[in-house]
């Protein structure tokens, strides 16, 4: 699993919370507000009959948070479909059991693995504060993913943005390395990586937003990084061919022009468009190979990205971290 060692969390935080990469003052209400904004973004792209569905999911989320405060576990049937997280009090570490062995896991992994439809529940025996934090993070990231997957309803989307894209790829034994498949998997790996980082190190101060269909279709970005009052849309590509890069640079130019020339009309249908759009060229790696290995291994916690070697992971991280540096509030137009 991607597990960056960030040990500089605030000193006044209880040790067990600090070791989990979760600040004691993390405000769940702030994340719920972000989630509600995202839901309204999606609603603006859907027909109005979806309003009730969005409202219902947000009400369910609030009720879930209240039930967590009462220390109520999932219903038995749902528990069976979730992987159990345990807590080692001596080491102050979370872990899951896979193939009879302990496998470390972080709060960030809970968020990142949600992108691969892996869901967790904390063991009842762990400290109540840690138990509640795991449950609340799970509830928030799962609701966000459900909204993104189920309410983005445009019918003219490419395979990359269809909610069932990964499910359809999973059904193919030994998936071939096609451009479309590679793009789907690389995009989810990128989003998963950034979500792990977001939740493991609050001092980076950014949030990851999956793009809605309007953002993808008109503004030409696949996901959005929000840092402070600044946000950057990421157009992702794994192509090494010159004409392919030229095409994606042109998409970025078109999206940027739409932002500049149609900002008022855009904000009528999307509340928070990116301030800037950048092209992120991901290294050409064996993304379908990682995906096939992950499926063959029984979809272990950590997603397909865990099958990258150290050199491959470094290349992948570098491509994304350059973009994070560009999104910092004090950066000068990415320079």
C-alpha positions as CSV (number, residue, x, y, z in Angstrom):
1,X,0.0,0.0,0.0
2,X,1.0,3.6,-0.5
3,X,2.0,4.6,3.1
4,X,4.1,7.8,3.2
5,X,5.8,8.4,6.4
6,X,4.5,11.7,7.6
7,X,5.2,11.9,11.4
8,X,4.9,15.7,12.0
9,X,1.3,15.7,13.2
10,X,0.4,18.2,15.9
11,X,2.0,17.3,19.2
12,X,-1.1,17.8,21.3
13,X,-3.0,15.0,19.5
14,X,-3.3,11.7,21.4
15,X,-0.6,9.3,20.3
16,X,-3.0,6.7,19.0
17,X,-4.7,9.2,16.7
18,X,-1.5,10.8,15.6
19,X,0.0,7.5,14.5
20,X,-3.1,6.9,12.3
21,X,-2.3,10.0,10.3
22,X,-5.5,11.7,11.6
23,X,-5.4,15.0,13.4
24,X,-7.5,15.1,16.5
25,X,-9.2,18.4,15.4
26,X,-10.2,17.0,12.0
27,X,-13.7,18.5,11.4
28,X,-16.1,16.0,9.9
29,X,-18.7,18.8,9.4
30,X,-16.3,20.5,7.0
31,X,-16.0,17.4,4.9
32,X,-19.8,17.0,4.9
33,X,-20.1,20.5,3.6
34,X,-17.7,19.7,0.8
35,X,-19.7,16.6,0.0
36,X,-22.9,18.6,-0.1
37,X,-21.3,21.1,-2.5
38,X,-20.2,18.2,-4.7
39,X,-23.7,16.7,-4.6
40,X,-25.2,20.0,-5.9
41,X,-22.5,20.1,-8.6
42,X,-23.7,16.7,-9.8
43,X,-27.4,17.7,-9.4
44,X,-26.8,20.6,-11.8
45,X,-25.9,18.1,-14.5
46,X,-28.8,15.8,-13.9
47,X,-32.5,16.1,-14.4
48,X,-34.4,17.5,-11.4
49,X,-35.8,14.1,-10.4
50,X,-32.4,13.4,-9.0
51,X,-32.8,16.1,-6.3
52,X,-34.7,13.7,-4.0
53,X,-32.1,11.0,-4.5
54,X,-29.3,13.3,-3.6
55,X,-31.2,14.7,-0.6
56,X,-31.9,11.1,0.6
57,X,-28.2,10.2,0.4
58,X,-27.2,13.2,2.4
59,X,-29.8,12.6,5.0
60,X,-28.7,9.0,5.3
61,X,-25.1,10.2,5.8
62,X,-26.1,12.5,8.6
63,X,-28.1,9.7,10.3
64,X,-25.1,7.4,9.8
65,X,-22.8,9.9,11.6
66,X,-25.3,10.1,14.5
67,X,-25.4,6.3,14.7
68,X,-21.6,6.2,14.8
69,X,-21.7,8.6,17.8
70,X,-24.0,6.0,19.5
71,X,-21.4,3.3,18.6
72,X,-23.9,1.4,16.5
73,X,-22.3,-1.2,14.1
74,X,-23.3,-2.0,10.6
75,X,-26.2,-4.5,10.2
76,X,-25.0,-8.1,10.1
77,X,-25.6,-8.6,6.4
78,X,-23.5,-5.5,5.6
79,X,-20.7,-6.5,8.0
80,X,-20.2,-9.7,5.9
81,X,-19.4,-7.6,2.8
82,X,-16.8,-5.5,4.6
83,X,-13.2,-6.2,5.5
84,X,-12.4,-5.8,9.2
85,X,-9.7,-3.4,10.3
86,X,-7.9,-4.3,13.6
87,X,-5.8,-2.1,15.8
88,X,-2.4,-3.1,17.4
89,X,-2.3,-1.0,20.6
90,X,1.4,-1.7,21.2
91,X,2.5,-0.4,17.8
92,X,-0.3,2.1,17.4
93,X,-1.0,0.7,13.9
94,X,-4.1,-0.5,11.9
95,X,-4.0,-3.7,10.0
96,X,-6.2,-6.1,8.1
97,X,-5.8,-9.9,7.8
98,X,-5.0,-11.2,4.3
99,X,-3.9,-14.8,3.6
100,X,-3.5,-15.3,7.3
101,X,-1.0,-12.4,7.6
102,X,-1.3,-8.9,9.1
103,X,-1.2,-6.2,6.4
104,X,-0.8,-2.5,7.5
105,X,-3.4,-0.1,6.5
106,X,-4.0,3.6,7.1
107,X,-6.9,6.0,7.1
108,X,-5.8,7.1,3.6
109,X,-6.0,3.5,2.4
110,X,-9.7,3.5,3.4
111,X,-10.3,6.4,1.2
112,X,-8.1,5.2,-1.7
113,X,-9.5,1.6,-1.6
114,X,-13.1,3.0,-1.9
115,X,-12.1,3.8,-5.5
116,X,-11.7,0.1,-6.0
117,X,-15.0,-0.7,-4.3
118,X,-13.3,-2.1,-1.2
119,X,-15.1,-1.2,2.0
120,X,-14.1,-1.7,5.6
121,X,-15.4,-1.9,9.2
122,X,-13.4,-1.4,12.4
123,X,-13.2,-4.2,14.9
124,X,-15.4,-3.6,17.9
125,X,-12.5,-4.3,20.3
126,X,-10.4,-1.2,19.3
127,X,-10.4,2.2,21.1
128,X,-13.7,4.0,20.6
129,X,-12.2,7.2,19.3
130,X,-10.3,5.3,16.6
131,X,-13.4,3.1,15.8
132,X,-15.5,6.2,15.3
133,X,-12.9,8.0,13.2
134,X,-12.6,5.0,10.8
135,X,-16.4,4.7,10.6
136,X,-16.9,8.4,9.8
137,X,-14.1,8.5,7.2
138,X,-15.6,5.4,5.6
139,X,-19.1,6.9,5.6
140,X,-17.9,10.2,4.0
141,X,-15.7,8.7,1.2
142,X,-18.2,6.0,0.4
143,X,-21.1,8.5,0.1
144,X,-18.9,10.8,-2.1
145,X,-18.1,7.8,-4.4
146,X,-21.7,6.7,-4.6
147,X,-22.8,10.2,-5.6
148,X,-20.1,10.4,-8.2
149,X,-20.8,7.0,-9.7
150,X,-24.6,6.9,-9.5
151,X,-25.7,10.5,-10.3
152,X,-23.4,11.3,-13.2
153,X,-26.0,10.3,-15.7
154,X,-25.1,11.7,-19.1
155,X,-25.4,9.1,-21.8
156,X,-22.7,10.5,-24.2
157,X,-19.7,9.8,-22.1
158,X,-16.6,7.9,-23.1
159,X,-15.7,4.6,-21.3
160,X,-13.4,6.6,-18.9
161,X,-16.3,8.3,-17.2
162,X,-18.9,5.5,-17.1
163,X,-19.6,4.4,-13.5
164,X,-19.5,0.7,-14.6
165,X,-16.2,1.0,-16.5
166,X,-14.2,-0.8,-13.8
167,X,-16.9,-3.5,-13.3
168,X,-16.8,-4.2,-17.0
169,X,-13.0,-4.4,-17.0
170,X,-13.1,-6.8,-14.0
171,X,-15.3,-9.2,-16.0
172,X,-12.6,-9.6,-18.6
173,X,-10.1,-12.3,-17.8
174,X,-6.5,-11.3,-18.5
175,X,-7.5,-7.8,-19.8
176,X,-5.6,-6.7,-22.9
177,X,-3.5,-3.6,-22.8
178,X,-5.7,-1.3,-24.9
179,X,-5.6,2.5,-24.8
180,X,-9.1,2.7,-23.4
181,X,-8.5,0.2,-20.6
182,X,-5.1,1.7,-19.7
183,X,-6.7,5.1,-19.4
184,X,-9.5,3.9,-17.1
185,X,-7.1,2.1,-14.8
186,X,-4.5,4.9,-14.7
187,X,-7.1,7.5,-13.9
188,X,-8.5,5.5,-11.0
189,X,-4.9,4.8,-9.7
190,X,-4.1,8.5,-9.8
191,X,-7.3,9.4,-7.9
192,X,-6.7,6.6,-5.4
193,X,-3.1,7.7,-4.8
194,X,-4.1,11.3,-4.2
195,X,-7.0,10.3,-1.9
196,X,-4.5,8.2,0.2
197,X,-2.2,11.2,0.4
198,X,-5.0,13.7,1.2
199,X,-6.2,11.6,4.2
200,X,-2.8,10.6,5.4
201,X,-1.2,14.1,5.6
202,X,-3.6,16.9,6.4
203,X,-0.7,19.4,6.3
204,X,-0.6,19.1,2.5
205,X,-4.0,20.9,2.7
206,X,-5.6,19.7,-0.5
207,X,-8.8,17.9,-1.4
208,X,-9.5,15.6,-4.4
209,X,-12.6,16.0,-6.4
210,X,-13.7,13.6,-9.2
211,X,-14.8,15.6,-12.2
212,X,-18.5,15.7,-13.1
213,X,-19.5,14.9,-16.7
214,X,-19.8,18.6,-17.6
215,X,-16.3,19.3,-16.3
216,X,-14.9,16.3,-18.3
217,X,-16.9,17.1,-21.4
218,X,-16.5,20.8,-21.7
219,X,-13.6,21.8,-19.4
220,X,-11.6,18.7,-20.3
221,X,-10.3,17.7,-16.9
222,X,-10.6,14.2,-15.3
223,X,-10.3,15.3,-11.6
224,X,-9.7,18.4,-9.6
225,X,-7.3,19.3,-6.8
226,X,-8.6,22.0,-4.4
227,X,-6.1,23.7,-2.1
228,X,-7.2,26.7,-0.2
229,X,-9.1,29.0,-2.5
230,X,-7.3,27.7,-5.6
231,X,-8.3,24.6,-7.6
232,X,-6.6,22.9,-10.6
233,X,-8.2,20.6,-13.1
234,X,-6.1,17.7,-14.2
235,X,-6.3,16.3,-17.7
236,X,-4.6,12.9,-17.4
237,X,-2.9,11.0,-20.2
238,X,-0.5,8.1,-20.4
239,X,0.4,8.5,-24.1
240,X,4.0,8.8,-25.2
241,X,3.3,9.5,-28.8
242,X,3.8,13.1,-30.0
243,X,0.4,13.4,-31.7
244,X,-1.3,12.0,-28.6
245,X,0.4,14.6,-26.4
246,X,-0.5,17.3,-28.9
247,X,-4.2,16.2,-28.8
248,X,-4.3,16.4,-25.0
249,X,-2.6,19.7,-24.9
250,X,-5.2,21.0,-27.3
251,X,-7.9,19.6,-25.0
252,X,-6.4,21.6,-22.1
253,X,-6.3,24.7,-24.3
254,X,-9.9,24.3,-25.2
255,X,-10.9,23.8,-21.6
256,X,-9.0,26.9,-20.5
257,X,-10.6,29.0,-23.2
258,X,-14.0,27.8,-22.1
259,X,-13.2,28.9,-18.5
260,X,-12.1,32.3,-19.6
261,X,-14.7,33.0,-22.2
262,X,-17.8,31.3,-20.7
263,X,-17.2,31.7,-17.0
264,X,-20.7,33.1,-16.2
265,X,-22.6,30.5,-18.2
266,X,-20.4,27.7,-16.8
267,X,-21.1,28.7,-13.2
268,X,-24.8,28.4,-13.9
269,X,-24.4,24.7,-14.2
270,X,-21.3,24.0,-12.2
271,X,-20.7,25.8,-8.9
272,X,-17.0,25.3,-8.5
273,X,-15.1,25.0,-11.8
274,X,-11.3,24.7,-11.7
275,X,-9.3,28.0,-11.8
276,X,-6.8,26.5,-14.1
277,X,-6.4,23.3,-16.2
278,X,-3.1,21.4,-16.6
279,X,-2.0,18.4,-18.5
280,X,-0.5,15.6,-16.4
281,X,1.5,13.1,-18.5
282,X,1.6,9.9,-16.4
283,X,4.5,7.5,-17.1
284,X,3.7,4.7,-19.5
285,X,3.6,1.7,-17.1
286,X,1.9,-1.7,-17.2
287,X,-1.4,-0.5,-15.7
288,X,-3.5,-3.3,-17.1
289,X,-0.8,-5.7,-15.8
290,X,-1.2,-4.3,-12.3
291,X,-4.9,-4.6,-12.7
292,X,-4.8,-8.3,-13.8
293,X,-2.4,-9.1,-10.9
294,X,-4.8,-7.5,-8.5
295,X,-7.7,-9.5,-9.8
296,X,-5.8,-12.7,-9.8
297,X,-4.7,-12.1,-6.2
298,X,-8.4,-11.7,-5.1
299,X,-8.5,-7.9,-5.0
300,X,-6.3,-7.4,-2.0
301,X,-6.5,-4.2,0.0
302,X,-4.3,-1.5,-1.5
303,X,-5.6,-1.7,-5.1
304,X,-3.7,-2.5,-8.3
305,X,-1.1,0.2,-7.5
306,X,0.5,-2.0,-4.9
307,X,2.0,-4.1,-7.7
308,X,4.2,-1.3,-8.9
309,X,7.8,-1.7,-8.0
310,X,9.7,1.1,-6.2
311,X,11.0,2.6,-9.4
312,X,7.6,2.6,-11.1
313,X,5.9,4.1,-8.1
314,X,8.5,6.9,-7.9
315,X,7.9,7.8,-11.6
316,X,4.1,7.8,-10.9
317,X,4.4,9.8,-7.7
318,X,6.7,12.4,-9.4
319,X,4.2,13.1,-12.2
320,X,1.4,13.8,-9.7
321,X,3.5,15.6,-7.0
322,X,4.6,18.2,-9.5
323,X,1.0,19.1,-10.0
324,X,0.4,19.3,-6.3
325,X,3.3,21.7,-6.0
326,X,1.7,23.8,-8.8
327,X,-1.6,23.9,-6.9
328,X,-0.1,25.3,-3.7
329,X,-1.7,28.7,-2.9
330,X,1.7,30.5,-3.0
331,X,2.8,29.1,-6.3
332,X,3.2,31.5,-9.2
333,X,1.1,30.0,-12.1
334,X,2.8,26.7,-11.6
335,X,6.3,28.1,-11.8
